[in-house]
Amino acid sequence: MKNFIKEVLGWIGNIWASPVTVCNVIFSLACGAKIVSSAGGVIELLASSNGPQANFFRTHRFAAYTCGTSIVYRDRVLMAKPRLRRHEMRHILQFQIFGVSMVILYPLASLIQRIRGKHAYSDNFFELDAKRHES
């Protein structure tokens, strides 16, 4: 029964996050990304080696990013890293809980850290939470 409830809540969360997921998947595909897997409502994509996403990854040195229940990885090698996947899966859970409001909450958390004189990314509550779940 516990697994059933967990699965139902997961699907409700996927629906709650779906507007962001759909926008990211459409944007990513338009940028040349390829869907690598789709299971349990999570869509994993591999970014193109050129174009806007490639520039984003080069500029910010991110390995991956999550929008809704979709994860875009910079390259295939990074997709195989369990620690990175656990980090991104935590962001998926955050989107399942907060839904579309994550589009506002995440930057707001970064802004609050900047105002406090801290780093907008590494001190962001959502990043700290995901980092705790990497291991």
Backbone as a ProteinNet text record, in pm:
[ID]
protein_1_A
[PRIMARY]
MKNFIKEVLGWIGNIWASPVTVCNVIFSLACGAKIVSSAGGVIELLASSNGPQANFFRTHRFAAYTCGTSIVYRDRVLMAKPRLRRHEMRHILQFQIFGVSMVILYPLASLIQRIRGKHAYSDNFFELDAKRHES
[TERTIARY]
82.3	0	86.3	199.2	288.3	341.7	384	437.1	331.1	208.3	98.7	76.4	72.2	52.1	166.8	289.1	407.1	400.2	358.4	348.3	239.6	125.4	16	60	123.7	171.8	275.1	360.1	458.8	392	288.7	218.6	142.7	86.1	21.3	125.1	242	352.4	396.6	401	438.6	338.8	212.3	108.8	123.1	147.7	164	281.9	387.7	507.5	503.3	400.3	399.1	409.4	351.2	369.5	517.6	594.1	737.6	810.1	772.8	833.7	812.6	689.2	656.4	734.5	738.3	812.9	960.6	1019.4	1161.9	1189.7	1105.8	1127.3	1115.5	1014.9	998.9	1119.7	1159.7	1276.7	1401.5	1423.1	1542.2	1546.6	1434.3	1428.9	1454.1	1399.7	1423.1	1570.2	1639.9	1783.4	1870.6	1807.9	1883.3	1909.7	1852.5	1870.3	1796.4	1838.6	1775.7	1722	1603	1549.1	1622.7	1680.1	1757.2	1674.7	1595.2	1508.5	1386	1283.3	1159.7	1097.7	1106.9	1052.6	997.2	882.4	822.9	791	770	739	860.3	980.7	1104.5	1159.3	1184.2	1238.8	1383.4	1476.1	1617.8	1661	1724.3	1768.3	1918.1	1976.1	2117.3	2125	2189.6	2198.6	2283.8	2253.4	2334.3	2470.6	2571.2	2705	2722.7	2620.6	2624.3	2485.1	2476.5	2348.2	2333.1	2213.8	2190.6	2219.4	2177.5	2202.3	2351.7	2419.7	2564	2635.3	2593.3	2652.6	2624.4	2503.2	2466.4	2556.8	2573.1	2656.7	2802.7	2853.1	2992.4	3010.2	2917.1	2927.7	2918.9	2825.2	2799.3	2866	2923.4	2992.8	2903.6	2778	2686.1	2696.8	2673.7	2674.7	2535.7	2432.3	2294.3	2203.6	2081.2	1980.4	1845.9	1759.6	1627.3	1520.9	1421.1	1301.9	1182.7	1098.2	984.2	1036	990.1	1038.1	1125.2	1198.7	1293	1433.1	1530.4	1670.6	1745	1820.8	1904.7	2050.1	2121.1	2261.6	2350.4	2465.8	2561.4	2619.7	2654.4	2709.3	2677.8	2701.5	2666	2744.2	2868.5	2951.2	2886.8	2837.8	2776.1	2646	2576.3	2451.1	2474	2594.5	2625.5	2670.4	2678.8	2725.4	2609.1	2608.2	2496	2476.1	2584	2573.9	2500.8	2535.6	2469.5	2322.3	2294.5	2155.1	2073.1	2130.5	2058.1	2030.8	2129.4	2113.5	1996.1	1997.7	1892.1	1756.1	1755.3	1629	1568.8	1654.3	1602.7	1533.4	1591.7	1525.2	1390.6	1383.3	1255.1	1152.6	1192.3	1101.3	1058.4	1151.6	1117.1	1010.1	1026	924.7	793.3	798.7	675.2	601.1	674.8	612.7	561.2	646.6	612.5	552.9	561	502.5	557.8	470.3	507.8	566.5	528.1	580.3	731.9	794.1	941.6	1006.8	938.2	992	1013	935.9	950.8	1033.7	1008	1074.1	1226.1	1272.6	1416.9	1492	1451.2	1521.8	1505.2	1390.2	1369	1466.7	1487.6	1584.2	1724.9	1757.9	1888.9	1900.5	1794.3	1793.6	1810.6	1742	1753.9	1898	1962.9	2102.9	2193.3	2168.4	2247.9	2231.3	2107.9	2080.8	2153.8	2162.4	2231.3	2382.6	2431.7	2575	2634.5	2548.3	2595.5	2588.3	2633.6	2635.3	2495.6	2451.3	2315.2	2289.9	2391.7	2372.7	2407.8	2529.7	2573.5	2508.4	2453.7	2384.6	2232.1	2184.8	2041.6	1986.8	1876.3	1815.4	1793.1	1744.4	1712.4	1838.8	1947.5	2075.1	2133	2124.7	2175.3	2097.9	1966.8	1883.8	1923.4	1942.4	1981.6	2119.8	2209.8	2346.8	2345.1	2257.5	2246.2	2200.1	2137	2081.8	2165.2	2284.7	2372.3	2428.1	2456.1	2521.7	2426.1
-120.5	0	126.3	122.4	238	273.8	171.4	195.5	253.9	206.1	257	405.9	442	582.6	668.3	617.8	690.8	711.7	608.5	618.4	717.7	712.1	804.5	948.6	971.7	1106.7	1152.8	1060.9	1094.1	1139.2	1068.9	1106.2	1237.5	1261	1390.8	1501.8	1477.4	1574.2	1597.4	1490.1	1504.1	1593.1	1574.5	1657.2	1802.3	1824.3	1956.4	2029.2	1954.6	2013.2	2013.4	1953.1	1929.9	2054.9	2169	2284.9	2321.6	2313	2344.9	2235.5	2111.5	1998.7	2012.5	2035.7	2045.9	2159.7	2275.7	2390.1	2355.9	2292.1	2259.2	2155.3	2054.9	1951.4	2012.2	2094.8	2159.2	2247.5	2329.9	2417.1	2334.3	2229.9	2146.6	2078.2	2022.7	1957.8	2059.8	2180	2285.6	2326	2309.2	2340.8	2224.2	2114.6	2000.6	1889.6	1900.1	1793.4	1667.9	1555.4	1426.7	1364.6	1307.2	1234.3	1101.5	1075.1	952.9	849.2	894.4	800.9	873.6	794	845.9	733.2	745.7	642.6	708	661.6	712.9	860.9	914.3	1056.1	1145.2	1088.7	1165.5	1151.8	1266.1	1267.8	1315.5	1232.3	1269	1298.2	1413.6	1458.3	1482.5	1467.8	1496	1619.5	1724.4	1850.4	1833.9	1914.6	1919.9	1979.3	1948.7	2001.3	2145	2201	2342.6	2402.1	2533.4	2599.5	2659.3	2710.1	2781.7	2699.6	2573.6	2491.7	2464.3	2435.5	2411.4	2536	2653.3	2779	2798.5	2766.5	2776.6	2687.1	2562.8	2469	2515.3	2565.2	2613.6	2735.8	2830.1	2955.2	2932.8	2850.9	2833.8	2710.1	2626.8	2505.6	2410.6	2406.5	2311.9	2177.7	2071.9	1938	1901	1957.7	1927.3	2032.5	2036.4	2118.3	2047.8	2079.9	2018.5	2126	2099.7	2184.7	2092.7	2110.1	2020	1880.1	1784.9	1647.8	1606.5	1704.3	1675.4	1721.5	1638.9	1668.6	1677.5	1784.3	1799.2	1787.5	1690.7	1668.2	1731.4	1779.7	1840.9	1739	1620	1516	1377.4	1277.8	1140	1086.7	1126.5	1079.9	1122.2	1244.4	1295.2	1222.9	1176.4	1103.4	976.7	921.5	795	814.8	937.9	964.3	956.9	853.1	834.5	953.3	1012.6	1124.8	1243.1	1273.6	1382.3	1348.6	1225.6	1185.1	1198.7	1158.6	1173.8	1321.6	1407.7	1552	1603.3	1568.2	1615.7	1554.9	1430.3	1367.4	1439	1494	1572.2	1698.8	1759.4	1875.9	1835.8	1714.7	1664.8	1661.1	1607	1601.3	1742.1	1836.9	1975.2	2028	1999.7	2041.7	1968.4	1841.1	1766.8	1825.5	1876.2	1935.2	2076.3	2160.7	2302.7	2336.9	2243.2	2264.1	2385.8	2450.7	2566.4	2679.1	2686.2	2793.5	2786.6	2671.9	2661.7	2763.8	2800.3	2898.8	3033	3058.1	3180.5	3153.7	3041.3	3011.9	2996.2	2929.1	2906.7	3040	3125.3	3253.9	3341.5	3332.1	3408.2	3362.7	3232.7	3179.8	3229.7	3239.1	3292.1	3440.1	3514.8	3658.1	3681.8	3605	3617.7	3593.8	3494.4	3467.7	3583.4	3640.1	3755.2	3873.3	3899.3	4010	3987	3861.1	3826	3824.9	3854.4	3857.5	3720.4	3623.6	3487.8	3459.3	3341	3302	3259.8	3315.5	3291.5	3145.3	3075.1	2935.4	2838.8	2843.9	2741.2	2755.5	2872.4	2889.5	2884	2861.8	2851.6	2729.7	2747.6	2640.5	2514.4	2530.9	2415.4	2339.4	2411.9	2347.1	2276.3	2339.8	2277.2	2148.8	2153.2	2035.1	1922.8	1954.9	1854.5	1798.6	1884	1839.6	1738.4	1760.9	1668.2	1529.5	1520	1391.6	1326.8	1377.5	1319.7	1183.1	1165	1043.4	926.8
0	0	0	75.4	81.1	-57.3	-132.4	-267	-359.3	-344.7	-427	-399.4	-272.8	-234.5	-285.1	-269.2	-316.1	-467.6	-541	-685.6	-727.6	-660.9	-692	-665	-551.1	-519.6	-621.6	-666.5	-769.8	-899.3	-940.6	-1063.4	-1047.3	-929.6	-904.9	-913.8	-856.3	-864.4	-1008	-1088.1	-1229.2	-1303.9	-1274.4	-1338.4	-1292.9	-1165.9	-1105.7	-1170	-1204.6	-1264.9	-1418.2	-1476	-1621.1	-1709.4	-1672.4	-1762.1	-1780.8	-1673.9	-1682.2	-1760.2	-1735.2	-1806.4	-1956.4	-1997.1	-2139.8	-2205.1	-2139.8	-2195.6	-2211.2	-2110.5	-2118.9	-2226.6	-2237.6	-2339.5	-2479	-2502.2	-2633.4	-2663.7	-2566.1	-2584.5	-2613.6	-2534.9	-2550.1	-2686.7	-2728.3	-2859.7	-2971.4	-2955.8	-3055	-3060.4	-2947.8	-2941.3	-2987	-3027.2	-3078.3	-2978.5	-2858	-2758.5	-2804.3	-2752	-2783	-2654.2	-2660.1	-2544.9	-2536.5	-2419.8	-2398.7	-2324.3	-2228.1	-2155.9	-2103.4	-2079.9	-2024.3	-1942.7	-1811.9	-1723.2	-1598	-1553.9	-1430.6	-1434.4	-1554.5	-1567.1	-1575.3	-1563.2	-1571.8	-1713.8	-1776.5	-1912.4	-1904.2	-1952.1	-1951.5	-2094.3	-2110.7	-2242.2	-2243.9	-2360.1	-2381.5	-2469.5	-2418.8	-2492.4	-2617.8	-2715.8	-2837.3	-2801.5	-2880.8	-2852.1	-2901.2	-2967.9	-3005	-2988.4	-2991.9	-2973.8	-2835.2	-2804.4	-2677.8	-2552.2	-2551	-2431.8	-2414.8	-2524	-2517.3	-2465.2	-2513.6	-2464.5	-2315.6	-2274.3	-2132.7	-2048	-2090.3	-2014.2	-2011.4	-2123.7	-2127.7	-2038.8	-2048.8	-1974	-1823.5	-1780.6	-1637.4	-1577.8	-1662.2	-1618.2	-1538.5	-1574.3	-1512.1	-1582.6	-1508.2	-1565.5	-1617.9	-1554.1	-1591.1	-1528.6	-1575.9	-1508.6	-1517.9	-1423.9	-1415.7	-1427.2	-1509	-1518.5	-1518	-1418.5	-1405.7	-1378	-1455.2	-1438	-1556.2	-1609.8	-1717.6	-1676.5	-1711.2	-1681.1	-1813.9	-1831.5	-1950.1	-1904.2	-1962	-1928.7	-2035.1	-1991.7	-2083	-2179.9	-2128.5	-2215.9	-2160.9	-2243.6	-2210.4	-2089.2	-2074.2	-1961.4	-1828.9	-1823.3	-1699.8	-1666.3	-1769.3	-1746.1	-1664.5	-1674.2	-1606.7	-1461.9	-1416.5	-1279.7	-1180.7	-1096	-1002.1	-907.4	-863.8	-769.6	-834	-958.6	-1031.3	-1052.4	-1088	-1110.5	-981.8	-868.2	-739.9	-710.3	-741.1	-720.3	-805.6	-932.6	-1022.8	-988.1	-942.4	-902	-780.1	-696.2	-582.6	-633.1	-737.4	-797	-858.7	-913.9	-966.6	-853.7	-738.4	-623.5	-581.9	-583.3	-550.1	-645.7	-774.4	-872	-850.1	-810.2	-784.4	-664.4	-568.2	-448.7	-476.7	-536.1	-552.5	-689.6	-783.8	-915.4	-987.6	-1060.1	-1141.5	-1056.3	-930.2	-844.3	-826.3	-859.5	-853.4	-946	-1052.8	-1147.1	-1076.7	-972.6	-893.8	-767.7	-702.3	-575.2	-587.1	-692	-707.3	-724.8	-819.2	-831.2	-707	-641.8	-518.7	-410.4	-399	-301.9	-334.3	-461.8	-503.1	-468.3	-495.3	-464.4	-314.7	-234.2	-88.6	-45	-102.9	-66.1	-109.5	-227.5	-273.3	-179.1	-137.3	-44.7	87.3	128.4	253.6	236.8	115.6	90.7	63	31.5	4.2	-145.3	-183.3	-324.1	-369	-480.4	-529.9	-564.9	-614.9	-654.3	-541.5	-493.9	-397.7	-259.8	-227.1	-99.5	-113.8	-235.2	-260.7	-185.2	-115.1	-36.7	-119.2	-242.2	-325.7	-367.3	-390.8	-423.4	-301.2	-186	-62.8	-33	-53.1	-31.9	-128	-255.5	-354.4	-324.1	-281.1	-248	-133	-34.5	79.2	36.3	-78.8	-124.1	-234	-258.1	-360.4	-320.2	-192.9	-148.2	-135.9
[MASK]
+++++++++++++++++++++++++++++++++++++++++++++++++++++++++++++++++++++++++++++++++++++++++++++++++++++++++++++++++++++++++++++++++++++++

